[in-house]
Amino acid sequence: MQVQSYASKECVAKYARLSRNHPKTFLKVFAQILGSVKNKKILDIGCGDGVNTVALAKKGAHVIGIDLEPLMINKCKVQYNKVKNVEFFLGKAQNLRMFDPKSFEIVIINMVLPNIETKKEVQRIFLEISRVLKNNGKLIFSDINPASLLSPPTKGRWYTFAKDFNYSKDGSDFTAHVRPDNKTYLTFKDKHWTIPLYLECLRKNKMVLTHIMEVNDRPLPKNTKQIPAFIVFGAQKLG
């Protein structure tokens, strides 16, 4: 099947069918890590079609969503133009210079890191996040759960791997195949980043890990091993 490009109208349409599950998948976990977000200033990096961004704004936060794809941002600006306390801009995780240092109490980068091409860029992202995050501010970032990555395929999600894929090697290539419903099929080329790399990036940028949580985006059949699809990390910047 053809690999999806986030820059295509077809992908934007299909992605909407995938992301409609994101609030109930991630927001409950986010709430456990963040507590109340009322009156907090949040940066949502790689906001996609804005589903989580708007959900957080409706909980009383002021949220800025950025994404590098113009089609996604344009869709957000049109679809959510009447939603209060939310703004959308073109922007890249690797370069947050549009924001002043210590501008945000919370930064979220949800299911973006598998799309990053190089280790150097991953490291740069954590550096930029630390710069714009206030002291004692909170970071949430997420990835494909390692257990899910190496588990047998399910009807809704499975993975194929490059010949030289190595679980312990940062930047190993794999392909994610996702069926959010019976009418939709998406394929994404992704990169595998190790948990030790994430811990190193936190440490070097004066952040500490506070939470590790696991979640699924859909109910799994009772006869399966109930392996979670995603892993969510909570961190805090030291004061």
N, C-alpha and C positions, 0 to 999 in steps of 0.2 A: 504493500500500500504506500501511497505517496506521503512523504514526511510533510507535516504541517508547517507553514510559515505564519508567525503571528502578524506579519505584515499583509496577509491576504484577507479579502472580504469573506472568503469561504471559512477560513479559520476563525475569524471573529464571530461568525454566526454559530459555528459548531462549539466554540469555546463557551458561549453563553449557556449552552445546554449542560456543559460540564460544571461551570462555575455556580449554577443555581443551587448546587449542594454545598458550596463553600461556607456560607454563614452557619448552617447547622453543624458542619464538620468542624470548623475552626473556632468560631466565636465562643463557644462554651469553654474550650481550652484556653483561649485568650483571656477570658474573664477570670479563670482560676489563677492565671499568672499575674494579671494586671489589677484585678479588683475593679473598682469603679473608675470609669474613664471620663466622668463628667468634668467639663471645663479643662480637660487635659489637651495639650497640643500634640498631635500624632502625625508622623510621616509614614505613609504607606508606600513603600518602594516596590515597583513592579505591580502596580495596582490592577493591571489588566482591565477588565470591563467594569471595575469599581464596585462590585457587589459587597465585598468586605468593607471597603472605604466608607460607603454610605451607611452600612449597618452600624459602624462605629460612630459615625456622626449622629445617627438617630439615638444613640445612647448618651448624647450630650457632649461629645468631644468635638474639638475643631480639628478636622483632618485634611491634610494635603496628600493627594495621590499623585504619584509620578509614574510614568511608563515611557519606554523609548519608542513605542509604536504609535505613530500619529493616528491610525485608524481606531485604536483602543481609546486614546485620549479624546478624540473627536466624538466617539460614541458616548463616553462618559459625560462630556460637556452638554450634549444634546439631551441625553436621557435623564440626567440628574440636575438640570438647570434650575429647578425650583427647590432643591434640597438645601436646607440651611447648614451652615458650618462645614461646608465641604468645597474644596477647590481641586482642580486637576491641571497638571502641567506636563509637558514633555520633559523628560529627564532620565539620566542614567545613574544606576547605583554606584558606578565607579567614579562619578564626578558630581558631587553635591554642592559645588561652589555657588549655586544660586541661593543657598541658605547660609545664614550667619552661624558662627560657632555657638554651640549650646542653645540651639533654637527650639529643641523638642524635648518633651518629657518622656515620649514613647516613640520608638521606631519599630516598624514591622516590615519584614522582608519575607513574604510568604511564598514558598515554592518558586523562588527565583534562582537560587544558587545552582540548581542542576542545569540551568541554561547558560551559565558563565563558562567561557571557553578556556581560560588559563588560570593557573594557580596564582600568578601575579595579580590578576584582576580580582580574584576572591580576597586576597590579602588587602588589596586597595579598598574594596568595599567595606571591610570591617574598620579600616582606618578612617574612612569618610563618615561612617556611622558614628564612631566614637567622637569625631570632631563636632558633629551637629547635635549630639545627645548631651543633655544637661547632666551635671554630676548627680549621681544616684538615680538617673533616668533608666528606663527599662527597654530592653531589646527583645523582640521575638523573631526567631528565624526558624525555618522548617525545611525539611527535605523528605525524600522517599525513605521510608523506614528500611533499615538494612535487612530486617527479617523478611519484609515483603519483596525486596529486591531479589533475594535468593530463594524465594519460595516457589512452589509450583504455580502455574498460571490459573487464574480464575476467569469466569465469564466476562467480568468487567475490566480486568487489568492483567497484563502480562508484559514480560520484558525479554528482549533478545540482546545479545552481547557481541561486541567486537571480538575478533579472534584473539587479540592480545589483552582482553579485559583481565584486570587483576584487582580484586576487591581491596587489597592493601595499597594500591597505587592511585595516588591522586590524579584526576583527569582521565581516568579510564572511560572509554566510550560505550554507551549502551543505548538502546531504543526502547522507549515506553510506548505501549499500545493500550489505548483506553477506549472503553465503550460506555459513555455516560447513560445511554439508553439504547433501545433496539434499533434506532434509526441513525445513530451517530457513531462514527469511528474516527479516532484521532491517533496520529503517530508522531512522536516527538524524539528528536535526537538529543540526548542528554549527556552530561558529564557526572561521573561519580567522584564526590569529595569525601574524604575520610573524617571521622569524628575527631581524631587527633589533630587534624589541620584546623578544624573549627575551634578546638580548645586553645591551640597555639595563637590563632588570630584574636581570640578574646583576651588572652593573657597579655599579648604584646600591646593591646590597645586599652589597657586598664579596665577591663570588664571581667566579671566573674559569672560563672554558670550558676543559676539558681533553680532551674526546673528542667526536667526531661519528661515529656508526656507523649503518649502514643494514641493515635486516633484512626478511625476508618471513616470513609465518606459515604458508606452505604451499608445496610445490614448484610451480613454474610450468611450463606446457608448453614443450617445447624450442623451439617455433617462435615464442615470444614474445620480447620485448625484455628480459625478466628484471628489470623495474623493481621496486625494493624498495617494500614497502607502508608501512613505518614508518621514522622517523628517531629515533634515541636520542642524547640529549645527556648528557655527563658534565661535572660542574662541581665545583669545590672552594672552600670558604669560606677566605678568607685568615686567617692567624693573627694 
